[in-house]
Amino acid sequence: MKTDPLTATLTDDLPPYAPQRIVDAPFPERIRLACTMWADSSPNRPSVMALYWGKYLLVLIGFWAFWCSFNAGYPGFFAFADWTFTHEAFKKAMVWSMAWELFGFGCGWGPMNARFDKWFGGCRHFARPGTIKLPLFRGVPLIGGDTRNLLDVGVYVACQLLLIRVLVSPEVTPELLLPCFVLVAVNGVLDKTLFLVARYEHYWIVMAALVFAAADDLWIAGAKLTWSFIWIWAGISKWNSHFPSVIMFMMNNGPFFPKRLKKALFKSFPDDLRPSGFAEKMAFFGHASELAIPFILLAASMTGDPWILLAGCILFTGFHSFIGLNNPNGMPVEWNILMIYGGWSLFWFNPDVSIFEMTAMPVLLVAMLLSLLVVPIVGNLFPAKVSFLPSMRYYAGNWAYNIWLVEKNGALDKFGKLKKASAPVYDQLKEYVEDPVELEAAKAAMTVSRFMHFEGRPLLEALPVAVDDIENYDWYEGELMGGMILGWNFGDGHLNGEQLLRAIQPICQFEEGELRVISVESQPLFTPTMHWRVYDAASGKLHEGTTRLTDYEDHQPWPVGDVAEALSTRTSESARP
């Protein structure tokens, strides 16, 4: 039976496939089998997701309620209406969200982030001398080392203690917040990772309003401004060719999305696993609704119409609830909870405060707009210059990422020289998957996410020149390697690429060819290409190229044609200088 080379699938060849078949298949076929297996399954179950929601409801929200019990005039836990949406409760929600992330309980936590043992890094890593970090000014004495010293640890611990002091105080005042605000910035100079962990583009910016605009409750206008720009930029960032594949992937994983509709997410299962028209329509509705939220709320503020305000609040509640309930891989559901709670607190319970009141503090307004407007513009137009978090490209499917290829000759053992937050992910899996064949099949399954997303297409050009023989290497997502080495991961390729490679090489001493890293940069706004580079840990950059994404709109997620042939046999010797 002949097949289209872009499809390269037999309609009657349906999963489940035997693990041995997956393991024995050449790399391109292995990827096809793994992708088809994933598309046929419904990985997440409501009962499993309920355990995650226990974390959010009992721990995250439970501790926030506990912190609020210290507030002056606290009326008692069951008097919800009297304390839940007060100004002090909102302030403590912001401070607790930052502390929660810096402790390591948010992004990068748990099995949904491929953390099986241990479940998180966070404070276990950040408060430990000798662990790897990414300083802002590399090489500068005292502050620019690649490993943590006592200053790094002391600043991190002091910041956490001061945040806790705010949480147990009867009132959240600028005097209490100012040291925290400063130490978050100092943490960011010592280790760029920590600045992103603290969600500077959101939590730290709102903290700036709480510190410098406390008079006459102008901080409310500043917080509203922050919420509004988050929705605007998140909506703009989803206006791309990547987001339909995000919807396709997320909804197939979604525990509450009807199973009978899941096959409709693909153009033609199992032959064509690109996003269907149905997935594209869902993506458009998601991007358009998120972009509409701040403008509906602005219209409500300008007209004073409570019904328009209610419509906006219902829209953002439905939007973030939809994301949270589907618990997409790596997505911090607690952030969506905060967006809902903060949205109601700021807009519904303070309808008379306009974002335009921030003009009363022009210096602070300009400083906030630098982060909320200028930085995202630069980050969307020149993504290599700015992390996707400050760019506010949340879950848009257009991220910088890295693939670490570790030679199977024992090169992985060299990571043992590092002080790490956890063991490599496949070593963690060995505790749960005893059959070596099933473990190898699980390794193939862990490549699915990158290939099924449209942003994975540059790998079809980079892989053939990255290594001589792909079968001699184990595939590790850079995000998971970053989580192991840096103690935190959240899909930011800028954290687990070239700088991290330079930081660990003096310790690990990889030989030529033992560790190759493919770094793929995000697609710039209004530009049809993605740039990629190939690094060797020992010798630096080997190759780079640019992939025109329009060339791959009709291409299946897995390698076919010339790419498949190159990856099925020994590739050109040009892969090694």
C-alpha positions in Angstrom: 0.0 0.0 0.0 1.6 3.3 -1.2 1.4 6.3 1.1 2.0 10.0 0.7 5.6 10.8 1.7 4.3 13.6 3.9 2.0 11.2 5.7 4.1 8.0 5.6 1.5 6.1 7.7 -0.7 3.1 6.9 -4.3 3.7 7.9 -4.8 0.2 9.2 -1.6 0.3 11.3 -3.2 1.3 14.5 -1.9 1.4 18.1 -1.2 0.1 20.6 2.2 -1.0 19.4 4.3 -3.5 21.2 7.2 -1.8 23.2 9.7 -4.1 21.4 8.5 -2.8 18.0 9.0 0.8 19.1 12.5 0.1 20.5 13.6 -1.9 17.4 12.4 0.7 14.9 14.8 3.2 13.3 14.6 6.7 14.9 12.2 8.2 12.4 9.8 5.3 12.6 10.2 5.2 16.4 9.0 8.8 16.5 6.1 8.1 14.2 5.0 5.2 16.4 5.3 7.2 19.6 3.3 10.1 18.2 0.6 7.8 16.9 0.4 6.0 20.3 0.1 9.3 22.1 -2.6 10.6 19.7 -4.6 7.4 20.3 -4.5 7.6 24.0 -5.9 10.0 26.6 -3.0 10.3 28.9 -4.5 12.2 31.8 -7.3 10.9 33.9 -9.7 13.0 36.1 -8.8 10.9 39.2 -5.1 11.7 38.8 -5.8 15.3 38.2 -7.8 15.4 41.4 -4.6 14.7 43.3 -3.1 17.8 41.8 -6.1 19.9 42.6 -5.7 18.7 46.2 -2.3 20.4 46.2 -3.8 23.7 45.0 -7.0 23.7 47.2 -5.5 22.3 50.4 -1.9 23.6 50.3 -1.7 26.7 48.1 -5.1 28.2 49.0 -5.1 26.7 52.5 -1.9 28.3 53.4 -3.0 31.6 51.9 -6.1 31.5 54.2 -3.8 30.7 57.1 -1.6 33.8 56.3 -4.8 35.9 56.1 -5.7 34.8 59.6 -2.9 37.1 60.9 -4.6 40.2 59.4 -5.7 42.9 61.7 -9.4 42.6 62.4 -9.6 39.1 61.0 -13.3 38.1 61.4 -12.7 34.3 61.5 -12.3 31.7 58.7 -16.0 31.1 58.0 -16.8 34.8 57.5 -15.6 34.5 53.9 -17.3 37.6 52.6 -15.6 39.8 55.2 -11.9 38.8 54.5 -11.5 37.0 51.2 -11.5 40.0 48.8 -10.0 42.6 51.1 -7.0 44.6 50.1 -4.8 42.8 52.7 -6.0 39.4 51.4 -5.0 40.3 47.8 -1.6 41.6 49.0 -0.9 38.4 50.8 -2.0 36.4 47.8 0.7 38.2 45.8 3.4 37.7 48.4 2.5 34.1 48.9 2.5 33.4 45.2 6.1 34.7 45.0 7.2 32.8 48.1 5.5 29.7 46.8 7.4 29.8 43.5 10.8 30.6 45.2 10.3 27.6 47.5 9.9 25.5 44.4 6.3 24.4 44.8 5.0 25.9 41.6 6.6 25.7 38.1 8.7 22.6 37.6 7.0 20.7 40.5 5.9 17.1 40.3 5.4 14.3 37.7 3.6 16.5 35.2 7.1 18.1 34.8 8.8 14.7 34.7 9.9 15.1 38.3 9.4 11.7 39.9 12.2 11.7 42.6 12.6 14.3 43.9 9.4 16.2 43.1 11.0 19.6 43.2 14.3 21.5 43.4 13.6 25.0 44.6 14.8 25.7 48.1 16.6 22.3 48.2 18.8 23.7 45.4 18.8 27.5 45.9 19.9 27.2 49.6 22.7 24.8 48.9 26.3 26.1 48.3 28.0 24.6 45.3 25.0 24.2 43.0 25.0 25.6 39.5 23.6 29.1 38.8 23.4 31.5 35.9 24.8 34.9 37.0 23.8 38.1 35.2 27.4 39.2 35.1 29.4 36.1 34.5 33.0 36.2 35.6 32.7 39.2 38.0 34.3 38.4 41.3 32.0 37.3 44.1 28.8 37.7 42.1 29.7 36.1 38.8 30.6 32.5 39.5 28.8 29.5 38.0 28.3 27.9 41.4 26.5 29.2 44.5 28.6 30.7 47.3 27.5 31.8 50.8 26.4 35.2 49.5 24.0 33.6 47.0 22.6 31.3 49.6 22.4 34.1 52.2 20.5 36.5 49.9 18.0 33.7 48.9 17.3 32.6 52.5 17.0 36.2 53.6 14.5 37.0 50.9 12.4 33.9 51.9 12.4 34.8 55.5 11.4 38.4 54.8 8.5 37.2 52.6 7.3 35.0 55.5 7.6 37.9 57.8 5.2 39.8 55.5 2.8 36.9 55.5 2.5 36.7 59.3 2.2 40.5 59.7 -1.2 42.1 60.6 -0.7 44.5 57.7 1.2 44.4 54.4 3.0 47.8 54.4 5.6 49.3 51.9 8.2 49.2 54.7 7.8 45.4 55.0 7.7 44.9 51.2 10.7 47.1 50.2 13.4 44.7 51.5 11.7 41.8 49.6 11.5 43.9 46.5 15.2 44.7 46.6 16.3 41.2 47.4 14.4 39.7 44.5 16.4 42.0 42.2 19.6 41.1 43.9 18.8 37.4 43.6 18.3 38.1 39.9 21.7 39.6 39.5 23.3 36.6 41.3 21.3 34.1 39.4 19.0 35.0 36.5 17.0 31.8 37.2 15.7 33.2 40.5 14.4 36.4 38.9 12.3 34.3 36.6 11.3 32.0 39.4 9.9 35.0 41.3 7.9 35.8 38.2 9.3 39.3 38.0 7.1 40.2 35.0 4.0 39.8 37.2 4.5 39.4 40.9 7.5 41.7 41.2 5.9 44.4 39.1 2.8 44.4 41.3 5.0 44.5 44.3 6.6 47.7 42.9 3.1 49.2 42.8 2.4 48.0 46.4 5.7 49.6 47.6 5.7 52.9 45.7 2.0 53.6 45.0 0.5 52.7 48.4 -0.9 56.2 49.0 -4.6 56.5 48.1 -4.6 52.9 47.0 -3.0 53.8 43.7 -1.5 50.3 43.8 -4.8 49.0 42.6 -4.5 50.9 39.4 -0.9 49.5 39.0 -2.1 46.0 39.6 -4.9 46.4 37.1 -2.4 47.7 34.5 -0.3 44.6 35.1 -3.2 42.2 34.7 -4.4 44.0 31.6 -1.0 43.8 29.8 -0.6 40.2 30.7 -3.8 39.4 28.9 -2.9 41.6 26.0 0.5 40.2 25.3 -0.5 36.6 26.0 -3.3 37.0 23.5 -0.9 38.6 20.9 1.7 35.9 21.4 -0.9 33.2 20.4 -1.4 34.9 17.1 0.9 32.5 15.3 1.1 29.2 13.4 2.2 27.4 16.6 -0.9 27.7 18.8 -3.1 25.2 17.0 -0.7 22.5 17.8 -0.7 23.6 21.5 -4.5 23.3 21.6 -4.3 19.9 19.8 -1.7 18.6 22.3 -3.3 20.1 25.4 -6.8 18.9 24.7 -5.7 15.4 23.8 -4.1 15.4 27.3 -7.1 17.1 28.8 -8.8 14.9 31.5 -12.2 16.5 31.0 -12.2 17.0 27.2 -14.7 14.5 25.7 -12.8 11.5 24.4 -15.1 11.2 21.4 -13.9 14.6 20.3 -10.2 14.0 20.7 -9.6 12.3 17.3 -11.2 15.4 15.8 -8.2 17.4 17.0 -6.1 15.8 14.2 -6.6 16.2 10.5 -7.0 12.5 9.9 -5.9 10.1 12.6 -3.7 8.1 12.2 -2.5 9.2 8.8 -2.3 13.0 9.4 -1.5 14.2 12.9 -1.3 17.9 12.2 -3.9 20.1 13.9 -7.4 19.9 12.3 -9.7 22.8 11.4 -11.4 22.1 14.7 -8.2 22.6 16.7 -7.5 25.8 14.7 -10.9 27.2 15.5 -10.4 26.4 19.2 -7.0 28.2 19.0 -8.5 31.2 17.4 -11.3 31.4 19.9 -8.8 31.1 22.8 -6.4 33.8 21.4 -9.3 36.2 20.6 -11.1 35.8 23.9 -7.9 36.3 25.9 -7.1 39.5 23.9 -10.7 40.7 24.4 -10.7 40.4 28.2 -8.8 43.6 29.1 -10.7 45.7 26.6 -14.1 44.5 27.9 -12.9 45.4 31.4 -11.7 48.8 30.2 -15.0 49.5 28.5 -16.7 48.6 31.8 -14.5 51.0 33.7 -15.2 53.9 31.2 -18.9 53.3 31.0 -19.6 52.2 34.6 -21.8 49.4 33.3 -21.9 46.6 35.8 -23.1 44.1 33.2 -20.1 44.7 30.9 -17.9 44.3 34.0 -19.6 41.0 34.9 -19.2 39.8 31.4 -15.5 40.5 31.5 -15.1 38.8 34.9 -17.0 35.7 33.7 -14.9 35.6 30.5 -11.5 35.6 32.3 -12.8 33.1 34.9 -13.9 30.7 32.2 -10.7 31.2 30.2 -8.3 30.5 33.1 -10.5 27.8 34.6 -10.5 26.0 31.2 -6.7 26.0 31.2 -6.4 25.0 34.8 -8.9 22.1 34.6 -7.0 20.7 31.6 -3.7 20.9 33.6 -1.4 21.2 30.6 2.1 19.9 31.0 4.4 22.4 32.7 1.6 25.0 33.2 1.5 26.5 36.7 -2.2 26.1 37.5 -1.6 28.2 40.6 -0.9 31.2 38.3 -4.3 30.7 36.6 -5.9 30.6 40.1 -4.2 33.9 41.0 -5.3 35.5 37.7 -8.9 34.6 38.5 -8.8 35.7 42.1 -6.8 38.8 41.3 -9.1 39.7 38.5 -12.2 39.6 40.7 -10.4 41.4 43.5 -9.1 44.2 41.4 -11.8 44.7 38.8 -15.1 43.6 40.4 -14.4 44.7 44.0 -12.7 47.9 43.0 -14.7 49.1 39.9 -14.1 52.8 40.6 -10.3 52.6 40.3 -9.2 53.3 36.8 -5.8 52.2 35.4 -5.4 55.8 34.2 -5.0 56.9 37.8 -1.4 55.7 37.5 -0.7 59.0 35.6 -0.6 60.6 39.1 2.7 58.8 39.5 4.5 59.3 36.1 7.9 58.0 37.2 6.4 54.7 38.5 4.1 54.5 35.4 7.1 54.8 33.0 9.1 52.2 35.0 6.1 49.8 34.9 5.5 50.4 31.2 9.1 49.6 30.5 8.5 46.1 31.8 4.9 45.8 30.7 5.2 47.3 27.2 8.7 47.9 26.0 10.3 44.6 27.2 7.5 42.4 25.6 7.8 44.4 22.3 11.5 43.7 22.2 11.0 40.1 23.3 8.4 39.4 20.6 10.4 41.0 17.8 13.8 39.9 19.0 13.2 36.8 21.1 16.8 35.9 21.4 17.3 39.0 23.6 14.5 38.4 26.1 13.1 35.4 28.0 9.6 34.2 27.0 8.3 35.1 30.5 9.2 38.8 30.4 7.9 38.7 26.8 4.6 37.3 28.2 4.4 34.6 25.5 2.5 32.3 27.9 1.7 28.9 26.5 1.8 30.2 22.9 3.7 27.2 21.5 6.5 29.5 20.4 9.3 29.0 22.9 13.1 28.7 22.8 14.1 25.2 23.6 17.1 22.9 23.7 17.6 19.2 23.0 20.5 17.6 24.9 22.0 14.5 23.1 24.1 12.5 25.5 26.3 9.8 24.1 25.5 6.3 25.4 29.2 5.4 26.2 28.8 6.5 29.8 28.8 10.2 29.2 25.8 10.6 31.5 27.9 9.5 34.5 29.8 12.8 34.2 26.7 14.7 35.4 27.3 13.0 38.7 30.1 15.4 39.4 27.5 18.2 39.8 25.5 19.1 42.9 22.1 18.6 41.4 18.5 18.9 42.4 17.7 15.3 41.2 19.0 12.5 39.1 18.5 12.5 35.3 14.9 11.8 34.3 15.5 8.3 32.9 17.3 7.3 36.0 14.3 8.5 38.0 12.0 6.4 35.7 14.0 3.2 36.4 12.4 3.2 39.8 9.0 2.9 38.3 9.7 1.1 34.9 11.7 -2.1 35.6 11.4 -3.7 32.2 14.3 -2.3 30.1 12.3 -2.6 26.9 9.4 -0.6 28.4 11.9 2.0 29.6 13.3 2.4 26.1 9.8 2.8 24.8 9.1 5.4 27.5 12.2 7.3 26.3 10.6 7.4 22.9 7.3 8.7 24.3 9.2 11.6 26.0 10.1 12.9 22.6 6.5 13.3 21.5 5.7 16.7 23.0 8.5 18.4 21.1 7.7 16.8 17.7 4.0 17.2 17.9 4.3 20.9 18.5 4.9 22.9 15.3 7.9 24.5 16.9 9.6 21.1 16.7 10.0 21.3 12.9 13.5 22.9 13.0 14.7 19.7 14.5 14.2 18.0 11.2 17.0 20.2 9.8 19.2 20.4 12.9 19.3 16.7 13.9 21.0 15.3 10.8 24.0 17.7 11.3 24.0 17.5 15.1 25.4 14.0 15.5 26.8 11.3 13.3 24.4 8.6 14.4 21.4 9.5 16.5 21.2 5.9 17.8 24.4 6.4 19.8 22.7 9.2 21.8 20.0 9.4 24.4 17.6 12.3 24.0 17.0 14.7 26.9 14.8 17.7 26.9 16.8 20.8 27.8 14.0 21.9 30.1 14.4 18.7 32.2 18.1 18.9 32.2 17.8 22.5 33.4 15.5 21.4 36.2 18.0 18.8 37.3 21.0 21.2 37.1 19.4 24.5 38.0 16.7 23.4 40.4 13.9 24.9 38.3 12.4 24.5 34.9 9.5 26.2 33.1 10.0 25.8 29.4 12.6 28.7 29.0 15.3 27.6 26.6 17.4 30.6 27.6 18.1 28.9 30.9 19.3 25.5 29.6 21.3 26.3 26.5 24.8 27.7 25.9 25.4 29.4 29.2 24.4 26.4 31.2 26.7 24.2 29.0 29.6 26.6 29.6 28.9 26.5 33.4 29.0 22.7 33.7 31.8 21.9 31.2 34.7 22.8 33.6 33.2 20.4 36.2 32.0 17.6 34.0 34.8 17.7 31.4 32.9 16.1 28.5 35.0 14.8 25.6 34.4 15.9 22.0 31.1 14.4 20.8 29.9 13.1 24.2 27.3 15.9 24.6 25.7 17.8 21.8 23.0 20.5 22.4 20.6 21.7 19.7 19.3 25.2 20.6 16.2 26.4 18.8 15.2 30.1 19.2 11.6 31.3 19.2 10.0 32.6 16.0 10.1 36.4 16.0 6.8 38.2 15.5 6.2 38.9 11.8 9.2 36.7 10.8 8.6 33.3 9.1 11.7 31.6 10.4 13.2 30.0 13.5 17.0 30.1 14.1 18.9 27.1 15.5 22.4 26.2 16.6 24.3 23.1 17.4 26.8 23.1 20.3 29.4 20.6 21.5 30.2 20.8 25.2 33.9 20.5 24.5 34.3 22.6 21.3 31.5 25.1 21.3 29.2 26.0 18.4 29.4 23.6 15.4 26.5 24.5 13.2 23.7 27.0 12.8 20.8 27.4 10.4 17.4 29.0 9.8 14.2 27.0 9.2 11.4 28.5 7.2 8.3 27.2 8.8 6.1 27.6 5.8 8.2 24.8 4.2 6.8 22.5 6.9 3.1 23.4 7.1 2.3 20.1 5.2 4.9 18.0 7.0 4.0 15.4 9.5 5.7 15.8 13.0 8.1 13.0 12.5 11.1 12.8 10.0 10.2 11.6 6.5 11.9 11.5 3.1 15.5 12.7 3.0 15.5 13.6 6.7 14.3 10.2 7.7 16.9 8.6 5.5 19.7 10.7 7.0 18.6 9.8 10.5 18.2 6.1 9.7 21.8 5.7 8.6 25.1 7.3 9.4 24.9 11.0 8.5 27.6 13.2 6.9 30.9 13.4 8.6 30.4 17.2 8.7 28.7 16.7 12.0 32.1 16.5 13.6 34.7 19.2 12.8 
